[in-house]
């Protein structure tokens, strides 16, 4: 809080700091970082043709997506149980009272992103469930497991599409010769 008991400057500073930090950490950077370091730890080279899913299974680790969802779900449950006067809860549920929005689709709020993550984890009525800490903490691993299984399915489909495209290119090259 400032000397005049105003939160505006503090909120602006925190929002700018968080936005700058998360803007630098794109999904791809996290994925590549996670996989590269797991491969280094396990001694697996790209030349070994080991899939990302298999690397995670060998390491006994979930995907980076499910790790991030797990962390976000824990935090949002914590924020949900906070008093309404606390800054994190105020930012999670806050809306701008005035101002002009730029043209185009509105930028997503953190609450919107979390809502998508909760839906992908298969958790319904999360705000009510998060109020009971024990139930929320029991639901998080289940939801994270769903996210991991979805990721494995998407990875398998992506790998199959790439394999089919490679075979089609090889067939076209062989037919052209």
Secondary structure as the mmCIF struct_conf table of DSSP 4:
data_model
#
loop_
_struct_conf.conf_type_id
_struct_conf.id
_struct_conf.beg_label_comp_id
_struct_conf.beg_label_asym_id
_struct_conf.beg_label_seq_id
_struct_conf.end_label_comp_id
_struct_conf.end_label_asym_id
_struct_conf.end_label_seq_id
TURN_TY1_P TURN_TY1_P1 UNK A 3 UNK A 4
BEND BEND1 UNK A 5 UNK A 5
HELX_RH_AL_P HELX_RH_AL_P1 UNK A 8 UNK A 24
HELX_RH_AL_P HELX_RH_AL_P2 UNK A 27 UNK A 42
TURN_TY1_P TURN_TY1_P2 UNK A 43 UNK A 43
HELX_RH_3T_P HELX_RH_3T_P1 UNK A 46 UNK A 48
HELX_RH_AL_P HELX_RH_AL_P3 UNK A 52 UNK A 59
TURN_TY1_P TURN_TY1_P3 UNK A 60 UNK A 60
HELX_RH_AL_P HELX_RH_AL_P4 UNK A 64 UNK A 81
BEND BEND2 UNK A 82 UNK A 82
TURN_TY1_P TURN_TY1_P4 UNK A 84 UNK A 85
BEND BEND3 UNK A 86 UNK A 86
HELX_RH_AL_P HELX_RH_AL_P5 UNK A 87 UNK A 93
BEND BEND4 UNK A 97 UNK A 98
HELX_LH_PP_P HELX_LH_PP_P1 UNK A 101 UNK A 102
BEND BEND5 UNK A 103 UNK A 105
HELX_LH_PP_P HELX_LH_PP_P2 UNK A 106 UNK A 109
HELX_RH_AL_P HELX_RH_AL_P6 UNK A 110 UNK A 120
TURN_TY1_P TURN_TY1_P5 UNK A 121 UNK A 122
BEND BEND6 UNK A 125 UNK A 125
HELX_RH_AL_P HELX_RH_AL_P7 UNK A 126 UNK A 131
BEND BEND7 UNK A 132 UNK A 132
HELX_RH_AL_P HELX_RH_AL_P8 UNK A 133 UNK A 176
#
